[in-house]
Amino acid sequence: MTVPGEDTMHDTMDAATLLAALELDEHDDPDALLRSEAERCRARNNNEEGIRMFLVLEDVDGGPAPSTGPARENAVLAGAFERVLSALPSDDVGPGEIATALEVVADRWFDVGTDDRSDDA
Amino acid sequence: MSSRIVLPRSGRETARRITEGLSKGSFLRVVNFHNTVASGSDELDRAFAAAARRFASCSERDVLSFYETGRWPKERPGLIPVLFEGYRNNYEVALPLLEAHGFVAWFLLPSAFLSVPAAEQRSFARAHHIGLVDEDGDRVAMTWDEVRDADARGHVIASHTRHHVALDRSTHDAVLEDEIVGSQREFERNLGHRVRTFAWLFGSEYGTDPRADRYVRQAGYELLFSNFMLQRIRPQTHAPTRP
């Protein structure tokens, strides 16, 4: 599958750095792992299980979209989305593939860019 | 379910926009819930406790402020727990746990479901893509009193159409108007104010159908909650919403 936005990822983080950031660099076949994760996410029962997701912000009237968070972590999430999408077996990029890729990213890397504040919880 | 989404643009363009939004930090985290049964309350409690150590609550006002200022106003990233369909078990099980851990719940409610007599709710649910679980008792939906109570406690009440329908470009105008504007009227009548957020079954975006977009604006919604996006719609009228 052609990776949408591939240039964006390469502008911000090379593939090896991304794999290390995603802790996938120790795996023999990261794409197979991601396909397996995609199957697992698709099989979940969303009627009884909380499903993590990212929602992108957009001002439909053309105003600027807000932004926040550490740039490197944002690049990791964007790269993860592209990487998962490219690992899926379909030749098409449709709503189902996009939803699955986002669900995999959210399921594995939801906490990227956050700190556990156990002491003040 | 996701393959039934109607996108306003190609999949590749949608994916490109998502990549761009993630890379700029222009996103929020959500956790989508449907049924939250009592037998799962311990697990929910642990999950919410863990989430509270990393994330901050996120109200509609926080989202709109984020759009206005361009900056997230809290130290921790925001997290939106979404409770779909208005299940009684959302109010009785999930809501107290979310409150205990400091989160604002977002209830996405098919407004007509809330007015269905208890004895007819299961058949209504089966006819309108509302998933059921094995539970005792007839009543599976929240009551309007419960919706008003959640509203008064500071949680987000949002429209998920009237009858839990998906956006379809072949839908007649009158049906679109009823599901979008009619739902808003139903909330206004029962809450005493308009709601700000709207979502389709299967999560279509603003921009998919100009007729639907027109009704969304007419109804005064300010946020459209879709599968991949939380879109800001700037109000063109100034009808009263919750202060």
Chai-1 contact restraints between the chains, C-beta under 6 A:
chainA,res_idxA,chainB,res_idxB,connection_type,confidence,min_distance_angstrom,max_distance_angstrom,comment,restraint_id
A,P4,B,R12,contact,1.0,0.0,6.0,A-B,restraint_1
A,P4,B,A15,contact,1.0,0.0,6.0,A-B,restraint_2
A,P4,B,R16,contact,1.0,0.0,6.0,A-B,restraint_3
A,G5,B,R16,contact,1.0,0.0,6.0,A-B,restraint_4
A,G5,B,T19,contact,1.0,0.0,6.0,A-B,restraint_5
A,T8,B,T19,contact,1.0,0.0,6.0,A-B,restraint_6
A,T8,B,S23,contact,1.0,0.0,6.0,A-B,restraint_7
A,N47,B,H34,contact,1.0,0.0,6.0,A-B,restraint_8
A,N47,B,N35,contact,1.0,0.0,6.0,A-B,restraint_9
A,N47,B,G131,contact,1.0,0.0,6.0,A-B,restraint_10
A,E48,B,N35,contact,1.0,0.0,6.0,A-B,restraint_11
A,G50,B,V31,contact,1.0,0.0,6.0,A-B,restraint_12
A,G50,B,F33,contact,1.0,0.0,6.0,A-B,restraint_13
A,I51,B,N32,contact,1.0,0.0,6.0,A-B,restraint_14
A,R52,B,V31,contact,1.0,0.0,6.0,A-B,restraint_15
A,M53,B,V30,contact,1.0,0.0,6.0,A-B,restraint_16
A,M53,B,N32,contact,1.0,0.0,6.0,A-B,restraint_17
A,F54,B,F27,contact,1.0,0.0,6.0,A-B,restraint_18
A,L55,B,L28,contact,1.0,0.0,6.0,A-B,restraint_19
A,L55,B,V30,contact,1.0,0.0,6.0,A-B,restraint_20
A,L55,B,M229,contact,1.0,0.0,6.0,A-B,restraint_21
A,L55,B,L230,contact,1.0,0.0,6.0,A-B,restraint_22
A,V56,B,I18,contact,1.0,0.0,6.0,A-B,restraint_23
A,V56,B,G21,contact,1.0,0.0,6.0,A-B,restraint_24
A,V56,B,F27,contact,1.0,0.0,6.0,A-B,restraint_25
A,V56,B,M229,contact,1.0,0.0,6.0,A-B,restraint_26
A,L57,B,S26,contact,1.0,0.0,6.0,A-B,restraint_27
A,L57,B,L230,contact,1.0,0.0,6.0,A-B,restraint_28
A,E58,B,M229,contact,1.0,0.0,6.0,A-B,restraint_29
A,E58,B,Q231,contact,1.0,0.0,6.0,A-B,restraint_30
A,D59,B,R232,contact,1.0,0.0,6.0,A-B,restraint_31
A,V60,B,Y206,contact,1.0,0.0,6.0,A-B,restraint_32
A,V60,B,Q231,contact,1.0,0.0,6.0,A-B,restraint_33
A,V60,B,I233,contact,1.0,0.0,6.0,A-B,restraint_34
A,D61,B,R234,contact,1.0,0.0,6.0,A-B,restraint_35
A,A65,B,S26,contact,1.0,0.0,6.0,A-B,restraint_36
A,P66,B,F66,contact,1.0,0.0,6.0,A-B,restraint_37
A,P66,B,Y67,contact,1.0,0.0,6.0,A-B,restraint_38
A,P66,B,G70,contact,1.0,0.0,6.0,A-B,restraint_39
A,S67,B,K24,contact,1.0,0.0,6.0,A-B,restraint_40
A,S67,B,G25,contact,1.0,0.0,6.0,A-B,restraint_41
A,S67,B,S26,contact,1.0,0.0,6.0,A-B,restraint_42
A,T68,B,G25,contact,1.0,0.0,6.0,A-B,restraint_43
A,T68,B,W72,contact,1.0,0.0,6.0,A-B,restraint_44
A,G69,B,G25,contact,1.0,0.0,6.0,A-B,restraint_45
A,N74,B,S23,contact,1.0,0.0,6.0,A-B,restraint_46
A,N74,B,G25,contact,1.0,0.0,6.0,A-B,restraint_47
A,A75,B,S23,contact,1.0,0.0,6.0,A-B,restraint_48
A,L77,B,L22,contact,1.0,0.0,6.0,A-B,restraint_49
A,A78,B,T19,contact,1.0,0.0,6.0,A-B,restraint_50
A,A78,B,L22,contact,1.0,0.0,6.0,A-B,restraint_51
A,A78,B,S23,contact,1.0,0.0,6.0,A-B,restraint_52
A,F81,B,T19,contact,1.0,0.0,6.0,A-B,restraint_53
A,F81,B,L22,contact,1.0,0.0,6.0,A-B,restraint_54
A,E82,B,T19,contact,1.0,0.0,6.0,A-B,restraint_55
A,V93,B,G11,contact,1.0,0.0,6.0,A-B,restraint_56
A,V93,B,R12,contact,1.0,0.0,6.0,A-B,restraint_57
A,V93,B,A15,contact,1.0,0.0,6.0,A-B,restraint_58
A,G94,B,G11,contact,1.0,0.0,6.0,A-B,restraint_59
A,P95,B,S2,contact,1.0,0.0,6.0,A-B,restraint_60
A,P95,B,I5,contact,1.0,0.0,6.0,A-B,restraint_61
A,P95,B,L7,contact,1.0,0.0,6.0,A-B,restraint_62
A,G96,B,S2,contact,1.0,0.0,6.0,A-B,restraint_63
A,G96,B,S3,contact,1.0,0.0,6.0,A-B,restraint_64
A,I98,B,T14,contact,1.0,0.0,6.0,A-B,restraint_65
A,I98,B,A15,contact,1.0,0.0,6.0,A-B,restraint_66
A,A99,B,S2,contact,1.0,0.0,6.0,A-B,restraint_67
A,D111,B,R54,contact,1.0,0.0,6.0,A-B,restraint_68
A,T114,B,R54,contact,1.0,0.0,6.0,A-B,restraint_69
A,T114,B,P77,contact,1.0,0.0,6.0,A-B,restraint_70
A,D116,B,R53,contact,1.0,0.0,6.0,A-B,restraint_71
A,D116,B,R54,contact,1.0,0.0,6.0,A-B,restraint_72
A,R117,B,R53,contact,1.0,0.0,6.0,A-B,restraint_73
A,S118,B,R53,contact,1.0,0.0,6.0,A-B,restraint_74
A,A121,B,A52,contact,1.0,0.0,6.0,A-B,restraint_75
A,A121,B,R53,contact,1.0,0.0,6.0,A-B,restraint_76
